[in-house]
Amino acid sequence: GAGVSQSPRYKVAKRGQDVALRCDPISGHVSLFWYQQALGQGPEFLTYFQNEAQLDKSGLPSDRFFAERPEGSVSTLKIQRTQQEDSAVYLCASSQEGDTQYFGPGTRLTVL
Amino acid sequence: GENVEQHPSTLSVQEGDSAVIKCTYSDSASNYFPWYKQELGKGPQLIIDIRSNVGEKKDQRIAVTLNKTAKHFSLHITETQPEDSAVYFCAAPSGGSYIPTFGRGTSLIVHP
């Protein structure tokens, strides 16, 4: 079946611009996670949804980062007033029960 | 929170050799340990996982062993092939949480 999809795959933004990254989880998966992966590092947790409820947002680095999943399916990660340190790959993962997570291909964000 | 250490950071082997990657974790309540393979430009792909009620799990050329007393788990790849070349990540969630902490990754290079 279809896996997790993310769009766009690549995004270039000028410093100060707002960006929106989309995640389509595997159909029926209750849990959805966002991660940030810097070059040469492992994924770092940003936020977690169970259905439409955002249960944990402790990993969001600043109040410029905002995530939503209004209907419990598609999720959007929004970054306002982007800065160069926001450049990274943003990964989305979904899970049926929470522990076994399936990742999307990621969105590579470059902030100039 | 959970602290995960992964070694080595790079591993170079000849085709047909075995490869072993080791991880340690800090939270004794952790009970789920996945391993991911990440190829260039792609998201992490789950290759094998183990739960705390077993000590070893095998899937063809891949195996994972878990020592809960020592709080470490290892990935074993036998008869390596060039297509095994990738970055491998271990992960462990804190007990009672679905949010994993990832190791820093091991770059495996299999020379033909």
Backbone of each chain as ProteinMPNN parsed JSONL, in Angstrom:
{"seq_chain_A": "GAGVSQSPRYKVAKRGQDVALRCDPISGHVSLFWYQQALGQGPEFLTYFQNEAQLDKSGLPSDRFFAERPEGSVSTLKIQRTQQEDSAVYLCASSQEGDTQYFGPGTRLTVL", "coords_chain_A": {"N_chain_A": [[0.833, -1.199, 0.0], [0.246, 2.402, -0.095], [2.824, 4.464, 1.143], [4.075, 6.785, 3.635], [3.786, 10.076, 2.57], [5.392, 13.127, 1.611], [5.396, 16.636, 1.036], [6.564, 19.856, -0.097], [9.28, 18.049, -1.721], [11.661, 19.383, -1.777], [12.578, 22.576, -0.604], [13.311, 25.91, -0.985], [13.937, 28.793, 0.766], [13.915, 32.269, 1.389], [15.558, 34.001, 3.987], [13.438, 34.865, 6.613], [11.074, 34.392, 5.343], [7.9, 32.632, 5.393], [7.185, 29.137, 5.674], [5.459, 26.134, 4.654], [5.062, 22.786, 5.324], [4.023, 19.645, 4.195], [2.462, 16.614, 5.288], [1.371, 13.412, 4.439], [0.017, 10.833, 6.032], [0.196, 7.202, 6.414], [-2.768, 5.6, 5.498], [-5.237, 5.391, 7.972], [-3.491, 5.346, 10.098], [-3.027, 6.284, 13.39], [-1.22, 7.749, 14.9], [1.096, 10.438, 14.496], [4.19, 11.836, 13.71], [6.618, 14.441, 13.798], [9.927, 15.177, 12.787], [13.178, 16.666, 12.955], [16.047, 16.632, 10.982], [19.345, 17.192, 11.039], [22.25, 17.622, 8.984], [24.187, 14.73, 8.84], [23.34, 13.796, 11.278], [21.142, 12.071, 13.621], [17.533, 11.725, 13.428], [15.656, 14.23, 15.142], [13.19, 14.66, 17.566], [10.262, 16.589, 17.068], [7.372, 17.062, 17.311], [4.228, 15.462, 18.236], [1.272, 13.8, 17.273], [-1.844, 12.41, 18.164], [-4.387, 11.181, 16.482], [-6.276, 14.066, 15.959], [-5.278, 15.46, 18.032], [-2.666, 17.233, 19.495], [-0.305, 15.878, 21.255], [2.224, 16.168, 22.267], [4.529, 18.652, 22.116], [7.045, 19.281, 22.758], [9.5, 19.264, 21.49], [9.636, 21.269, 19.617], [11.563, 23.893, 18.401], [11.222, 26.659, 18.717], [8.827, 29.362, 19.119], [8.284, 29.957, 16.568], [7.737, 27.749, 15.172], [5.102, 25.679, 14.203], [2.577, 23.229, 14.301], [-0.058, 21.313, 12.849], [-2.963, 19.188, 12.691], [-5.704, 18.967, 11.667], [-7.916, 17.298, 10.959], [-7.199, 14.872, 11.759], [-5.718, 13.443, 9.945], [-4.012, 14.353, 7.378], [-1.117, 16.351, 7.97], [0.378, 19.512, 8.754], [3.393, 21.235, 8.952], [4.445, 24.276, 9.998], [6.682, 26.924, 9.544], [7.552, 29.973, 10.685], [8.944, 33.092, 9.648], [11.554, 32.231, 8.686], [14.881, 31.139, 9.513], [18.432, 30.814, 9.016], [19.412, 28.699, 10.542], [17.303, 26.98, 10.536], [17.535, 25.368, 8.4], [17.397, 22.129, 7.238], [16.52, 18.612, 7.051], [13.173, 17.769, 7.139], [11.315, 15.382, 8.621], [8.536, 13.212, 8.486], [6.62, 10.85, 10.26], [4.458, 8.031, 10.574], [2.248, 6.004, 12.579], [0.547, 3.055, 13.526], [0.023, 2.15, 16.085], [1.771, 3.521, 17.67], [4.439, 2.778, 18.509], [5.922, 1.408, 16.405], [7.166, 3.013, 13.787], [6.742, 4.561, 10.61], [8.497, 6.132, 8.135], [8.335, 9.069, 6.064], [9.726, 10.404, 2.94], [10.877, 12.828, 3.515], [11.345, 16.43, 3.689], [13.57, 18.597, 2.296], [14.729, 21.482, 3.559], [16.07, 24.542, 2.707], [17.4, 27.48, 3.821], [18.135, 30.614, 2.726]], "CA_chain_A": [[0.0, 0.0, 0.0], [0.973, 3.652, -0.141], [3.534, 4.814, 2.363], [3.976, 8.175, 4.052], [4.288, 11.003, 1.551], [5.66, 14.485, 2.075], [5.58, 17.611, -0.03], [7.395, 19.491, -1.235], [10.491, 17.304, -1.369], [12.711, 20.383, -1.599], [12.06, 23.926, -0.455], [14.3, 26.951, -0.748], [13.278, 29.993, 1.254], [14.756, 33.384, 1.815], [15.439, 34.261, 5.42], [12.306, 35.717, 6.951], [9.848, 33.892, 4.716], [7.179, 31.55, 6.05], [7.064, 27.929, 4.857], [4.519, 25.118, 5.119], [5.467, 21.461, 4.884], [2.849, 18.774, 4.312], [2.67, 15.173, 5.485], [0.224, 12.521, 4.28], [0.411, 9.574, 6.687], [-0.418, 5.965, 5.942], [-4.195, 5.634, 5.808], [-5.633, 4.663, 9.181], [-2.535, 5.485, 11.195], [-3.516, 7.215, 14.404], [-0.148, 8.603, 15.423], [1.914, 11.136, 13.501], [5.348, 12.469, 14.344], [7.517, 15.273, 12.995], [11.318, 15.196, 13.226], [14.138, 17.498, 12.23], [17.308, 15.917, 10.849], [20.458, 17.984, 10.544], [23.199, 16.844, 8.184], [25.077, 13.866, 9.612], [22.778, 13.512, 12.606], [19.904, 11.312, 13.658], [16.317, 12.55, 13.55], [15.319, 14.755, 16.473], [11.75, 14.804, 17.718], [9.661, 17.921, 17.156], [6.027, 17.057, 17.867], [3.513, 14.196, 18.108], [-0.177, 13.856, 17.269], [-2.674, 11.209, 18.166], [-5.533, 11.738, 15.749], [-6.102, 15.507, 15.761], [-4.744, 16.047, 19.262], [-1.22, 17.379, 19.595], [-0.046, 15.424, 22.616], [3.551, 16.56, 22.743], [5.228, 19.589, 21.219], [8.214, 19.699, 23.531], [10.69, 19.36, 20.656], [9.608, 22.439, 18.73], [12.673, 24.719, 18.885], [10.822, 28.022, 19.087], [7.418, 29.626, 18.815], [8.124, 30.144, 15.118], [7.341, 26.451, 14.63], [3.724, 25.362, 14.538], [2.107, 22.061, 13.569], [-1.477, 21.028, 13.026], [-3.524, 17.988, 12.05], [-7.081, 19.318, 12.045], [-8.905, 16.24, 10.761], [-6.628, 13.605, 12.19], [-5.066, 12.728, 8.858], [-2.91, 15.171, 6.876], [-0.539, 17.303, 8.937], [1.214, 20.576, 8.197], [4.367, 21.885, 9.835], [4.662, 25.635, 9.508], [7.793, 27.656, 10.151], [7.412, 31.398, 10.388], [10.163, 33.935, 9.69], [12.64, 31.249, 8.659], [16.251, 31.542, 9.751], [19.379, 29.872, 8.41], [19.555, 27.503, 11.375], [16.174, 26.086, 10.295], [17.873, 24.497, 7.267], [17.481, 20.733, 7.681], [15.493, 17.754, 6.476], [12.048, 17.591, 8.055], [10.764, 14.05, 8.411], [7.254, 12.863, 9.085], [6.434, 9.413, 10.437], [3.158, 7.673, 11.122], [2.23, 4.735, 13.294], [-0.805, 2.592, 13.86], [-0.135, 2.01, 17.531], [2.645, 4.435, 18.376], [5.865, 2.515, 18.602], [6.495, 1.121, 15.091], [6.944, 4.217, 12.983], [7.108, 4.492, 9.197], [8.896, 7.473, 7.757], [8.256, 9.577, 4.715], [11.029, 10.701, 2.333], [11.417, 14.062, 4.063], [11.425, 17.68, 2.938], [14.834, 19.293, 2.559], [14.539, 22.94, 3.608], [17.279, 25.364, 2.668], [17.094, 28.889, 4.058], [19.262, 31.42, 2.231]], "C_chain_A": [[0.863, 1.243, 0.0], [1.618, 3.916, 1.211], [3.252, 6.245, 2.749], [4.526, 9.055, 2.927], [4.426, 12.398, 2.148], [5.838, 15.4, 0.871], [5.767, 19.004, 0.563], [8.592, 18.654, -0.806], [11.654, 18.249, -1.105], [12.055, 21.751, -1.514], [13.228, 24.855, -0.18], [13.552, 28.205, -0.352], [14.309, 31.06, 1.576], [14.51, 33.616, 3.307], [14.288, 35.228, 5.675], [10.993, 35.266, 6.334], [9.2, 32.823, 5.589], [7.127, 30.349, 5.101], [6.055, 26.98, 5.498], [4.89, 23.789, 4.498], [4.318, 20.493, 5.175], [3.255, 17.322, 4.491], [1.347, 14.447, 5.308], [0.596, 11.172, 4.896], [-0.216, 8.367, 6.004], [-1.877, 5.959, 6.413], [-4.514, 4.789, 7.05], [-4.67, 4.776, 10.336], [-2.96, 6.617, 12.123], [-2.449, 8.23, 14.799], [0.666, 9.205, 14.294], [2.985, 11.929, 14.223], [6.07, 13.353, 13.327], [8.903, 15.259, 13.645], [12.099, 16.186, 12.375], [15.454, 16.735, 12.177], [18.353, 16.836, 10.244], [21.433, 17.057, 9.82], [24.118, 16.023, 9.09], [24.588, 13.499, 10.995], [21.564, 12.609, 12.498], [18.709, 12.242, 13.739], [16.103, 12.996, 14.994], [13.838, 15.103, 16.511], [11.334, 16.26, 17.795], [8.311, 17.871, 17.86], [5.31, 15.764, 17.498], [2.012, 14.432, 18.207], [-0.749, 12.458, 17.458], [-4.031, 11.66, 17.654], [-5.31, 13.245, 15.586], [-5.467, 16.187, 16.966], [-3.221, 16.08, 19.248], [-0.823, 17.077, 21.041], [1.303, 15.878, 23.159], [4.172, 17.482, 21.706], [6.512, 20.086, 21.868], [9.474, 19.867, 22.687], [10.713, 20.552, 19.722], [10.62, 23.468, 19.247], [12.306, 26.137, 19.281], [9.358, 28.211, 18.743], [7.217, 29.975, 17.342], [7.639, 28.862, 14.45], [5.939, 26.11, 15.137], [3.283, 24.164, 13.699], [0.637, 21.846, 13.844], [-1.863, 19.786, 12.263], [-5.029, 18.035, 12.297], [-8.106, 18.195, 11.911], [-8.34, 14.869, 11.109], [-5.981, 12.796, 11.093], [-3.834, 13.521, 8.403], [-2.425, 16.141, 7.954], [0.317, 18.326, 8.196], [2.132, 21.118, 9.281], [4.671, 23.248, 9.223], [5.815, 26.272, 10.271], [7.672, 29.108, 9.715], [8.777, 32.083, 10.474], [11.405, 33.047, 9.727], [14.005, 31.895, 8.858], [17.175, 30.465, 9.208], [19.509, 28.594, 9.233], [18.363, 26.544, 11.241], [16.455, 25.127, 9.132], [18.139, 23.085, 7.774], [16.522, 19.917, 6.826], [14.41, 17.558, 7.538], [11.349, 16.288, 7.676], [9.434, 13.905, 9.126], [7.193, 11.349, 9.188], [5.028, 9.155, 10.963], [3.2, 6.271, 11.716], [0.794, 4.355, 13.614], [-1.017, 2.58, 15.367], [0.808, 2.887, 18.333], [4.1, 4.076, 18.357], [6.496, 2.22, 17.247], [6.151, 2.253, 14.139], [7.474, 4.019, 11.574], [7.323, 5.913, 8.706], [8.584, 7.788, 6.302], [9.644, 9.917, 4.194], [11.664, 11.991, 2.847], [11.289, 15.244, 3.115], [12.744, 18.351, 3.301], [14.595, 20.783, 2.451], [15.897, 23.622, 3.632], [16.861, 26.817, 2.811], [18.321, 29.722, 3.69], [19.356, 32.741, 2.973]], "O_chain_A": [[2.087, 1.148, 0.087], [1.048, 3.636, 2.266], [2.303, 6.855, 2.256], [5.609, 8.797, 2.402], [3.69, 12.792, 3.053], [6.36, 14.995, -0.168], [5.196, 19.31, 1.61], [8.878, 18.57, 0.388], [12.533, 17.947, -0.298], [11.109, 22.053, -2.242], [14.027, 24.627, 0.728], [12.636, 28.635, -1.053], [15.432, 30.764, 1.983], [13.398, 33.445, 3.807], [14.182, 36.272, 5.033], [9.921, 35.706, 6.751], [9.859, 32.192, 6.414], [7.036, 30.513, 3.884], [5.826, 27.011, 6.707], [5.017, 23.682, 3.278], [3.723, 20.518, 6.252], [4.248, 16.859, 3.929], [0.34, 14.796, 5.924], [1.411, 10.443, 4.33], [-1.06, 8.509, 5.119], [-2.175, 6.27, 7.566], [-4.11, 3.63, 7.154], [-4.986, 4.351, 11.447], [-3.215, 7.743, 11.695], [-2.735, 9.409, 15.004], [0.898, 8.566, 13.268], [2.719, 12.605, 15.217], [6.118, 13.036, 12.138], [9.04, 15.318, 14.867], [11.731, 16.496, 11.242], [15.931, 16.246, 13.2], [18.26, 17.214, 9.076], [21.425, 15.845, 10.035], [24.749, 16.564, 9.999], [25.342, 12.949, 11.798], [21.023, 12.406, 11.41], [18.853, 13.416, 14.079], [16.336, 12.239, 15.937], [13.309, 15.751, 15.608], [11.957, 17.065, 18.486], [8.109, 18.539, 18.874], [5.717, 15.056, 16.577], [1.534, 15.15, 19.085], [-0.203, 11.468, 16.972], [-4.735, 12.426, 18.313], [-4.249, 13.656, 15.116], [-5.154, 17.376, 16.911], [-2.573, 15.06, 19.015], [-0.985, 17.912, 21.931], [1.496, 15.96, 24.372], [4.316, 17.108, 20.542], [6.999, 21.174, 21.561], [10.416, 20.536, 23.111], [11.737, 20.813, 19.09], [10.545, 23.873, 20.407], [12.998, 26.754, 20.091], [8.727, 27.335, 18.152], [6.096, 30.257, 16.919], [7.187, 28.883, 13.305], [5.636, 26.234, 16.323], [3.589, 24.098, 12.509], [0.141, 22.153, 14.928], [-1.189, 19.379, 11.316], [-5.561, 17.226, 13.057], [-9.069, 18.149, 12.677], [-8.934, 13.839, 10.791], [-5.717, 11.606, 11.266], [-2.751, 13.378, 8.97], [-3.212, 16.674, 8.736], [0.898, 18.036, 7.15], [1.693, 21.419, 10.391], [5.101, 23.348, 8.074], [5.902, 26.166, 11.495], [7.688, 29.42, 8.525], [9.639, 31.699, 11.265], [12.2, 33.102, 10.666], [14.253, 33.025, 8.438], [16.749, 29.335, 8.969], [19.698, 27.516, 8.669], [18.4, 25.431, 11.766], [15.698, 24.183, 8.909], [18.998, 22.871, 8.63], [15.804, 20.459, 5.985], [14.702, 17.223, 8.686], [10.86, 16.125, 6.558], [9.242, 14.415, 10.23], [7.665, 10.645, 8.296], [4.476, 9.966, 11.707], [4.072, 5.464, 11.394], [-0.047, 5.198, 13.926], [-2.082, 2.945, 15.865], [0.667, 2.991, 19.551], [4.943, 4.959, 18.207], [7.562, 2.769, 16.968], [5.0, 2.426, 13.741], [8.513, 3.394, 11.367], [6.457, 6.776, 8.84], [8.569, 6.912, 5.438], [10.634, 9.745, 4.905], [12.855, 12.222, 2.639], [11.145, 15.08, 1.903], [13.002, 18.639, 4.47], [14.293, 21.292, 1.372], [16.753, 23.319, 4.463], [16.065, 27.325, 2.021], [19.398, 29.557, 4.263], [20.244, 33.546, 2.689]]}, "seq_chain_B": "GENVEQHPSTLSVQEGDSAVIKCTYSDSASNYFPWYKQELGKGPQLIIDIRSNVGEKKDQRIAVTLNKTAKHFSLHITETQPEDSAVYFCAAPSGGSYIPTFGRGTSLIVHP", "coords_chain_B": {"N_chain_B": [[15.339, 12.121, 30.427], [15.695, 9.809, 27.655], [18.92, 8.542, 26.732], [20.856, 7.773, 24.016], [23.538, 6.002, 22.785], [25.608, 5.355, 20.01], [27.718, 3.154, 18.21], [30.089, 1.851, 15.799], [30.845, 5.141, 14.387], [31.48, 5.107, 11.729], [31.793, 2.38, 9.462], [33.591, 0.126, 7.674], [33.564, -2.474, 5.437], [34.391, -5.547, 3.709], [32.688, -6.976, 0.938], [30.578, -9.665, 1.752], [31.596, -10.019, 4.283], [30.787, -9.812, 7.841], [28.878, -7.354, 9.661], [28.679, -5.349, 12.553], [26.82, -3.302, 14.632], [26.552, -1.259, 17.471], [24.492, -0.213, 20.195], [23.833, 1.71, 23.117], [21.619, 2.386, 25.848], [19.89, 4.523, 28.202], [17.575, 4.513, 29.803], [16.073, 2.315, 31.826], [13.481, 1.491, 31.654], [12.775, 1.451, 29.022], [11.34, -0.304, 26.264], [11.215, -1.026, 23.618], [12.936, -1.387, 20.601], [13.97, -0.18, 17.739], [15.585, -0.522, 14.514], [16.85, 1.452, 11.893], [17.387, 1.977, 8.403], [18.943, 4.285, 6.362], [19.09, 5.595, 3.246], [20.833, 7.698, 0.908], [19.217, 10.764, 0.51], [16.755, 9.77, 1.149], [14.049, 8.828, 3.387], [14.316, 7.415, 6.742], [14.206, 3.859, 6.894], [12.455, 1.301, 8.41], [14.071, -1.601, 9.436], [14.356, -3.737, 11.179], [13.083, -4.69, 14.373], [12.961, -4.959, 17.968], [11.457, -6.201, 20.909], [11.293, -5.877, 24.496], [10.816, -8.311, 25.636], [12.114, -10.361, 24.449], [15.309, -11.792, 23.54], [16.674, -11.95, 21.16], [16.306, -11.486, 17.661], [15.735, -12.522, 14.353], [15.948, -11.873, 10.847], [16.333, -13.075, 7.944], [19.321, -12.038, 6.626], [19.743, -10.278, 8.638], [19.985, -9.492, 12.083], [19.003, -8.784, 15.436], [20.168, -8.231, 18.697], [19.468, -8.117, 22.175], [20.378, -6.913, 25.31], [19.112, -6.513, 28.238], [19.936, -6.196, 30.831], [22.474, -5.073, 30.685], [21.794, -2.921, 29.237], [22.087, -2.621, 26.418], [21.93, -2.957, 22.832], [22.272, -4.623, 19.695], [22.944, -4.549, 16.172], [23.226, -6.957, 13.694], [24.618, -7.758, 10.646], [24.899, -10.167, 8.278], [26.911, -11.679, 5.658], [27.408, -9.369, 3.984], [26.389, -7.043, 1.441], [26.978, -4.855, -1.387], [24.707, -3.226, -1.657], [23.879, -2.936, 0.921], [25.127, -0.77, 1.882], [24.775, 2.21, 3.589], [23.334, 4.592, 5.922], [22.861, 3.658, 9.225], [20.554, 3.709, 11.862], [19.963, 3.41, 15.327], [17.354, 3.31, 17.799], [15.542, 4.318, 20.743], [12.742, 4.525, 22.778], [11.804, 6.458, 25.625], [10.718, 4.841, 28.598], [7.285, 4.113, 28.587], [6.702, 6.007, 26.747], [6.053, 7.034, 23.351], [7.942, 8.313, 21.974], [10.867, 8.25, 20.289], [14.383, 8.327, 21.02], [17.068, 8.888, 18.93], [20.093, 7.26, 17.899], [23.313, 8.545, 16.803], [23.939, 7.547, 14.366], [25.385, 5.206, 12.022], [27.63, 5.014, 9.465], [27.7, 2.716, 7.055], [29.851, 1.114, 4.885], [30.123, -0.989, 2.221], [32.456, -2.679, 0.506], [32.853, -3.779, -2.815]], "CA_chain_B": [[14.991, 11.517, 29.157], [16.535, 8.709, 27.155], [20.185, 8.872, 26.083], [21.255, 6.642, 23.177], [24.882, 6.109, 22.204], [25.753, 4.396, 18.902], [29.104, 2.978, 17.752], [30.962, 2.982, 15.476], [30.209, 6.145, 13.539], [31.661, 4.602, 10.374], [32.185, 0.976, 9.43], [33.93, -0.237, 6.312], [33.767, -3.924, 5.365], [34.416, -6.149, 2.381], [31.49, -7.75, 0.59], [30.602, -11.011, 2.297], [31.924, -9.967, 5.715], [29.708, -9.422, 8.744], [28.958, -6.015, 10.248], [27.987, -5.246, 13.834], [26.653, -1.941, 15.134], [26.107, -1.376, 18.856], [23.881, 0.946, 20.836], [23.493, 1.632, 24.534], [20.566, 3.317, 26.222], [19.995, 4.852, 29.628], [16.323, 4.339, 30.537], [15.82, 0.885, 32.012], [12.07, 1.2, 31.354], [12.58, 1.346, 27.572], [10.927, -1.675, 25.941], [11.076, -1.214, 22.169], [14.224, -0.967, 20.043], [13.986, -0.346, 16.285], [16.744, -0.148, 13.703], [16.463, 2.047, 10.63], [18.387, 2.149, 7.345], [18.651, 5.494, 5.607], [19.895, 5.81, 2.045], [20.987, 9.116, 0.587], [18.05, 11.415, -0.076], [15.513, 9.068, 1.504], [13.732, 8.784, 4.811], [14.707, 6.165, 7.409], [13.346, 2.702, 6.639], [12.541, 0.3, 9.466], [14.563, -2.876, 8.919], [14.09, -4.762, 12.178], [12.883, -4.143, 15.711], [12.889, -5.984, 19.004], [10.82, -5.765, 22.145], [12.121, -6.255, 25.643], [10.51, -9.643, 26.151], [12.95, -11.352, 23.762], [16.713, -11.418, 23.547], [17.231, -11.946, 19.822], [15.344, -11.616, 16.562], [16.433, -12.627, 13.066], [15.188, -11.757, 9.603], [17.267, -13.381, 6.857], [20.72, -11.71, 6.941], [19.768, -9.256, 9.687], [19.574, -9.928, 13.411], [19.195, -7.827, 16.521], [20.262, -8.829, 20.024], [19.163, -7.178, 23.243], [20.802, -7.264, 26.664], [18.436, -5.518, 29.071], [20.713, -5.967, 32.056], [23.553, -4.145, 30.35], [21.177, -1.829, 28.487], [22.594, -2.418, 25.06], [21.382, -3.792, 21.756], [23.191, -4.619, 18.552], [22.485, -4.97, 14.847], [24.19, -7.829, 13.033], [24.328, -8.021, 9.242], [25.82, -11.182, 7.752], [27.066, -11.755, 4.19], [27.087, -8.019, 3.507], [26.362, -6.784, 0.0], [27.14, -3.411, -1.632], [23.445, -2.5, -1.443], [23.704, -2.678, 2.352], [25.776, 0.508, 2.184], [23.783, 3.209, 3.985], [23.488, 4.996, 7.326], [21.969, 2.889, 10.082], [20.234, 4.365, 13.131], [19.204, 2.731, 16.363], [16.489, 4.227, 18.537], [14.896, 3.773, 21.931], [11.871, 5.481, 23.436], [11.768, 6.398, 27.088], [9.651, 3.963, 29.047], [5.968, 4.723, 28.645], [6.583, 7.042, 25.712], [6.204, 6.614, 21.961], [8.869, 9.227, 21.312], [12.197, 7.645, 20.368], [15.637, 9.054, 20.875], [17.874, 8.194, 17.94], [21.542, 7.349, 17.923], [23.863, 9.49, 15.826], [24.046, 6.908, 13.062], [26.606, 4.523, 11.582], [27.744, 4.944, 8.013], [28.254, 1.42, 6.647], [30.321, 1.046, 3.505], [30.469, -2.357, 1.838], [33.276, -2.637, -0.698], [32.688, -4.985, -3.657]], "C_chain_B": [[15.969, 10.429, 28.769], [17.811, 9.256, 26.531], [20.643, 7.636, 25.317], [22.621, 6.929, 22.564], [25.04, 5.011, 21.157], [27.202, 4.376, 18.439], [29.199, 1.798, 16.781], [30.222, 4.018, 14.64], [30.392, 5.794, 12.057], [32.181, 3.174, 10.458], [32.396, 0.593, 7.976], [34.252, -1.727, 6.289], [33.86, -4.358, 3.91], [33.126, -6.947, 2.167], [31.633, -9.179, 1.106], [30.955, -11.071, 3.772], [30.663, -9.665, 6.514], [29.948, -8.014, 9.273], [28.135, -6.002, 11.531], [27.976, -3.789, 14.283], [26.015, -2.032, 16.518], [25.516, -0.07, 19.375], [23.67, 0.671, 22.325], [22.419, 2.667, 24.828], [20.578, 3.493, 27.736], [18.744, 4.523, 30.437], [15.974, 2.856, 30.641], [14.372, 0.508, 31.734], [11.793, 1.12, 29.858], [12.28, -0.092, 27.198], [10.769, -1.949, 24.459], [12.293, -0.603, 21.495], [14.243, -1.214, 18.534], [15.337, 0.028, 15.687], [16.247, 0.348, 12.351], [17.667, 2.121, 9.685], [17.999, 3.381, 6.553], [19.627, 5.635, 4.448], [19.86, 7.292, 1.692], [19.72, 9.67, -0.05], [16.726, 10.757, 0.252], [15.251, 9.151, 3.003], [14.202, 7.477, 5.426], [13.684, 5.065, 7.132], [13.543, 1.692, 7.765], [13.002, -1.032, 8.879], [14.343, -4.023, 9.899], [13.861, -4.07, 13.513], [12.782, -5.284, 16.712], [12.235, -5.383, 20.242], [11.517, -6.419, 23.322], [11.83, -7.645, 26.171], [11.271, -10.758, 25.419], [14.388, -10.86, 23.737], [17.325, -11.336, 22.156], [16.101, -12.113, 18.814], [16.115, -11.614, 15.267], [15.458, -12.458, 11.914], [16.181, -11.876, 8.469], [18.681, -12.994, 7.293], [20.855, -10.722, 8.108], [19.297, -9.858, 11.008], [19.799, -8.791, 14.396], [19.231, -8.598, 17.833], [20.06, -7.742, 21.069], [19.641, -7.729, 24.573], [20.231, -6.206, 27.602], [19.219, -5.2, 30.337], [21.784, -4.918, 31.812], [23.034, -2.918, 29.613], [21.918, -1.571, 27.19], [21.963, -3.387, 24.085], [22.228, -3.59, 20.508], [22.488, -5.096, 17.287], [23.593, -5.786, 14.197], [23.722, -8.043, 11.59], [25.365, -9.028, 8.758], [25.841, -11.132, 6.224], [26.73, -10.404, 3.543], [27.218, -7.909, 1.993], [26.496, -5.278, -0.221], [25.865, -2.614, -1.384], [23.101, -2.321, 0.031], [24.339, -1.352, 2.757], [24.714, 1.583, 2.417], [24.16, 3.702, 5.383], [22.436, 4.251, 8.14], [21.789, 3.619, 11.414], [19.552, 3.382, 14.07], [18.348, 3.773, 17.066], [15.91, 3.52, 19.748], [13.999, 4.849, 22.517], [12.038, 5.382, 24.945], [10.585, 5.528, 27.493], [8.33, 4.695, 29.151], [5.726, 5.778, 27.594], [6.681, 6.416, 24.338], [7.289, 7.416, 21.25], [10.284, 8.681, 21.422], [13.307, 8.682, 20.353], [16.504, 8.228, 19.935], [19.349, 8.292, 18.278], [22.018, 8.28, 16.82], [24.105, 8.861, 14.462], [25.404, 6.262, 12.815], [26.594, 4.465, 10.074], [28.447, 3.636, 7.654], [28.619, 1.465, 5.174], [30.745, -0.38, 3.236], [31.188, -2.299, 0.498], [33.114, -3.911, -1.503], [33.989, -5.764, -3.747]], "O_chain_B": [[16.945, 10.167, 29.471], [17.794, 10.3, 25.88], [20.8, 6.566, 25.905], [22.831, 7.955, 21.916], [24.65, 3.867, 21.39], [27.838, 5.42, 18.291], [28.452, 0.831, 16.93], [29.086, 3.784, 14.229], [29.552, 6.144, 11.228], [32.902, 2.806, 11.385], [31.493, 0.72, 7.15], [35.113, -2.191, 7.037], [33.46, -3.63, 3.001], [32.561, -7.513, 3.103], [32.669, -9.82, 0.922], [30.653, -12.057, 4.445], [29.621, -9.315, 5.961], [31.084, -7.545, 9.324], [27.042, -6.566, 11.592], [29.016, -3.13, 14.305], [25.061, -2.781, 16.722], [25.977, 1.021, 19.04], [23.369, -0.452, 22.729], [22.318, 3.689, 24.149], [21.196, 2.712, 28.459], [18.841, 4.277, 31.639], [15.62, 2.225, 29.646], [14.062, -0.675, 31.592], [10.686, 0.758, 29.459], [12.888, -1.012, 27.745], [10.243, -2.994, 24.077], [12.652, 0.543, 21.765], [14.504, -2.335, 18.096], [16.115, 0.783, 16.271], [15.353, -0.24, 11.744], [18.805, 2.304, 10.116], [16.854, 3.51, 6.119], [20.834, 5.775, 4.647], [18.976, 8.033, 2.122], [19.211, 9.117, -1.026], [15.689, 11.133, -0.296], [16.137, 9.503, 3.781], [14.463, 6.519, 4.699], [12.475, 5.297, 7.133], [14.668, 1.275, 8.04], [12.396, -1.538, 7.934], [14.162, -5.166, 9.479], [14.389, -2.984, 13.753], [12.546, -6.434, 16.34], [12.437, -4.213, 20.57], [12.243, -7.4, 23.16], [12.527, -8.118, 27.068], [11.103, -11.939, 25.722], [14.654, -9.669, 23.893], [18.378, -10.722, 21.98], [15.096, -12.777, 19.07], [17.035, -10.816, 15.081], [14.294, -12.851, 12.0], [16.804, -10.89, 8.076], [19.197, -13.573, 8.249], [21.967, -10.38, 8.509], [18.339, -10.63, 11.049], [20.676, -7.947, 14.207], [18.427, -9.504, 18.055], [20.44, -6.589, 20.864], [19.348, -8.872, 24.923], [20.803, -5.125, 27.744], [19.172, -4.081, 30.848], [21.98, -4.003, 32.612], [23.786, -1.968, 29.395], [22.325, -0.445, 26.903], [21.525, -4.478, 24.45], [22.817, -2.53, 20.298], [21.575, -5.921, 17.326], [24.748, -5.364, 14.154], [22.587, -8.453, 11.345], [26.566, -8.769, 8.821], [24.922, -10.616, 5.588], [25.872, -10.321, 2.664], [28.034, -8.58, 1.362], [26.161, -4.498, 0.671], [25.924, -1.462, -0.953], [22.137, -1.631, 0.361], [24.108, -0.868, 3.865], [23.867, 1.834, 1.559], [25.17, 3.285, 5.952], [21.26, 4.225, 7.776], [22.758, 4.086, 12.013], [18.677, 2.619, 13.661], [18.589, 4.974, 16.941], [15.8, 2.295, 19.782], [14.448, 5.974, 22.732], [12.381, 4.322, 25.468], [9.568, 5.491, 26.801], [8.259, 5.776, 29.735], [4.654, 6.381, 27.553], [7.322, 5.378, 24.172], [7.529, 7.219, 20.059], [10.851, 8.647, 22.514], [13.185, 9.754, 19.76], [16.657, 7.02, 20.117], [19.802, 9.274, 18.866], [21.225, 8.746, 16.002], [24.44, 9.561, 13.505], [26.429, 6.71, 13.33], [25.663, 3.933, 9.47], [29.637, 3.468, 7.917], [27.796, 1.811, 4.326], [31.61, -0.924, 3.923], [30.604, -1.918, -0.517], [33.223, -5.008, -0.955], [34.043, -6.801, -4.408]]}, "name": "protein", "num_of_chains": 2, "seq": "GAGVSQSPRYKVAKRGQDVALRCDPISGHVSLFWYQQALGQGPEFLTYFQNEAQLDKSGLPSDRFFAERPEGSVSTLKIQRTQQEDSAVYLCASSQEGDTQYFGPGTRLTVLGENVEQHPSTLSVQEGDSAVIKCTYSDSASNYFPWYKQELGKGPQLIIDIRSNVGEKKDQRIAVTLNKTAKHFSLHITETQPEDSAVYFCAAPSGGSYIPTFGRGTSLIVHP"}
